[in-house]
Amino acid sequence: MKNCTGQIKYLIAIKELANSEEYVRCVNISRHLGVSRPSVSKMLRCLAECGYVYEDFCNSVVLTPEGERAAGEIFSSFDEVFMFFHKFLKLPEEEAHDETIKFITDFPHETCERLKGVVKRTLKKKEA
């Protein structure tokens, strides 16, 4: 998957909000990301054009099956990278979350995969 940084941040936000709230609305995304509502509307149009959210996002933002797949791919790296920042580097949870998003959006996918491997191997050694 090759998405821009903004798309990745919005997909993460939508997925996190969907897991914690009944409906994901533009205002929720705006607050979650600290951006203006017009910025959210602009990015949601972009995500709709890419097929990641349904076009009728005025009342509620819902990921399409393609959006769910893209978010799942992002989150396949998220947990291990978050664990690296939170458990290994001992960053507070919110800071670890923010750093994880920066890492996932700024570093190549291959680098995320390598870090995932390091975290998994380290955890296996600790369990043994």
Number of C-alpha atoms within 10 A of each C-alpha: 8 9 11 10 14 12 18 18 18 20 24 19 19 23 18 15 18 16 11 9 10 9 14 21 19 22 15 18 21 18 11 14 13 9 12 13 15 12 12 19 17 11 15 24 18 15 20 19 12 14 15 23 23 19 17 12 17 10 10 13 22 20 23 15 13 13 21 16 14 20 22 15 12 20 16 14 18 20 13 21 26 24 20 20 19 19 14 12 11 12 16 11 14 10 14 20 19 12 17 23 19 13 17 21 19 12 10 11 16 9 12 21 15 12 16 21 13 15 17 15 12 12 11 10 9 8 7 5
